[in-house]
Amino acid sequence: MMALALLLMVIEGSTLGALSWLLEPLFDKVFTGGRGDLVLWVGAGIFGLFLIRAVTSIASRTVMTNISLGSSSAMQVDLLAHVLRLDQSFFLANPPGALIERLQGDTAAVQGTWQVFITGGGRDAIALIALFGVALSIDPLWTLAALVGVPLLIAPAIMAQRYIRKKTRQMRAQSSDRATHLDEMFHGVNAIKLNRLEDYQVGRFARIVRAVRVSQIKMAASNAAIPALVDIVTGLGFFIVLALSGHQIISGERTVGEFMSFFTALSLAFQPLRRLGNISGSWQSAAASLERIYGLMDTKPSVTSPATPKPMPASSEIRLEDVRLSYGDTPVLRGLSFTAEAGQTTALVGPSGAGKSTVFNLLTRMIDPDSGRITLGGTALQDLDLAELRARFASVSQDAALFDETIRENIVLGRTDVSAEHVAAVIEAAHLSDFVAQLPAGLETAAGPRGSALSGGQRQRVAIARALLRDAPVLLLDEATSALDTTSEARVAEALETLRKGHTTLVIAHRLSTVRNADKIVVITEGRVVEEGTHDSLLAAGGAYAQLCRMQLVD
């Protein structure tokens, strides 16, 4: 398609040279020579050139638009596919707004690059070659005189290119800040309203927008500098040519037709020269965005599957041995060790920040520990295929992650091998039918962005239905019933109790009343296990667990 576009551009560009060449016989043979029989032929030739130019212009722009949009769309898809495979640490360091700007803003900035270069290399370069060919055939000295100021463009053009690239980098970074700020505001709109921060947030946003605007103005001025220099050099060339040719035409050494043909060729070369002058600025703008895109594509995940993964073990026993992990200089786990027996329920309790949620991230290899060993069925997690490992886990967290799809799609998540009866069973087990039946569209009701059309309890029941449908060997429950009312909590607890049979279940609990029936309770404090046992044995021991129970008045 690029070759086709280039061919069309070459045809379009060559028409300008042909047009200027036809002006010489028009003036010398028709107007001055009185050859009236040639009027229609010359006129038809000029009309034909404009017709060819119009057709090739429409066709080339259509093809180029297809190329530009196709390449930018493919780039966005490739970037997203790459980013979604990166580690959790990457997303901690790169806020969603900045990533959205990378995927949309940077690819949009690169979108027109091919169009600029093919247009310049095809239409404009060929037009200049044809036009200067006509000019040289008429008078080489006039042509050299017209180009006398071209060397003056080199140094200013280099300086302008460097400045454009620098300002583009700055503007792209500021645009990322703008997108990040918008993302924060729209997701925290309730906090903004409750704390009356509307004016404060608008003020912050206005400062970012002003900075972006200033960068854009400076970049636009720099982009305009090179075509402006072309204008000056072209004007200087016209002046010198007129000074050289004026007496020759007056004395009859050269004809009016030759001068008009030369003058027209030089005039028609004016716009292609300006557009070619713009190419360098356009390339510097695109190059700054390409640097950011390449930087993102060059980022490699540190959590990957081994080259030759071991077979998935039959057992779902989980064991942590002296596991240590730090976030930067902050230690989170300090030699954590415990075992979650297969087919049993293990509850992790302890104060906030003890490292309970970190354990879930380690089990699913969202992150890897700094040291220590974690095994599933006796096999180290790093020795297993990453996708197969994560398929062994089903999770329900405090903040149910729903998508802007129907309730049904949020449960099945694209699976096509699930029967309607199976879906109906998990809906009933998760007590979704209590409110789904009251919705106008039932299961086809849209959950809204992040599940905003549903209440917190409804979102959590959808997440529980999703986990029930997944039926993975290991269940990770992070306060799975925390957002439910008392009646729904009891019903869902019954469904989860049925689901736990034959599964290895780990439960993070803040409300200790929800884990009193666990097979084992592991008390974690400051990244270490300080107690293990059943609810009754730990109460009798009178240690950390008993103290937590007293604080929550659990008998």
LINQUI-V132443 format. One record per helix or strand of 3 or more residues. SS is the DSSP state (a for helix, b for strand). FROM is the first residue (numbers start at 1). LEN is the number of residues. If there is no record, write none. Layout:
SS&FROM&LEN ; SS&FROM&LEN
//
This chain:
a&2&30 ; a&36&48 ; a&88&6 ; a&96&16 ; a&113&26 ; a&140&7 ; a&150&38 ; a&189&6 ; a&198&54 ; a&256&42 ; b&318&10 ; b&330&11 ; b&345&5 ; a&356&8 ; b&371&6 ; a&381&3 ; a&386&6 ; b&393&4 ; a&407&6 ; a&420&10 ; a&433&4 ; a&442&3 ; a&449&3 ; a&456&15 ; b&474&5 ; a&486&15 ; b&504&5 ; a&512&3 ; b&520&6 ; b&528&6 ; a&535&7 ; a&544&9
//
